[in-house]
Amino acid sequence: MKNFDRESLDSIENEVDRLTRLVSDLLLMAQAEAGKLPLLLVSVEIDDLLFTVFEEMKVLSGGKHDIRVENIEPAIVTADRDRLKQVFLNLGSNAINYTPEGGRISLSLSVHADWVAVVVSDEGRGIPKDEIGRLFERFYRGEKSRTRDSESVGFGLGLPIAYWIVRNHGGRIDVETEEGGGTTFTVW
């Protein structure tokens, strides 16, 4: 009986955490769309930020993926550090969720004239071509069968939030994908 109570409490706690994330994401989207989500623009060493994201991705993966940092060039940008971290963690956690165990996920950073390109690439199942145009729509989650398990499926708000953050920094997100061959997101 005691185990059943512990399992019930754990299940309830997980659901409360999930709903808290949903409410937080919905509030963030509402504030963003209403123009009431200011960005705190400061000088950000984006290379250091990516190393922080890399360490957090290793924890999220639980050692189930080959997560690598490749070709990180030093770069300083004027940005909201916390919001950029949110973008990169979202892309990284998506890569973890859609990449089979043992698959490689890589982060890279390169400088191109006045632009910085941050690349999150995975060896996941890829995204069907007919879904690419909908990736940044609110609540769009794509084909559920692409995730490793049903618990890792989100609410379809992470990419729209990432898109808003990047767009309001004057940047863009590019997507390259091949079904069965992985996906690469490049944040400019």
Secondary structure by P-SEA (a helix, b strand, c coil): caaaaaaaaaaaaaaaaaaaaaaaaaaaaaaaaaccccccccccaaaaaaaaaaaaaaaaaccccccccccccbbbbbcaaaaaaaaaaaaaaaaaaaccccbbbbbbccccccbbbbbbbccccccccccccccccccccccccccccccccccccaaaaaaaaaaaaccbbbbbbccccbbbbbcc
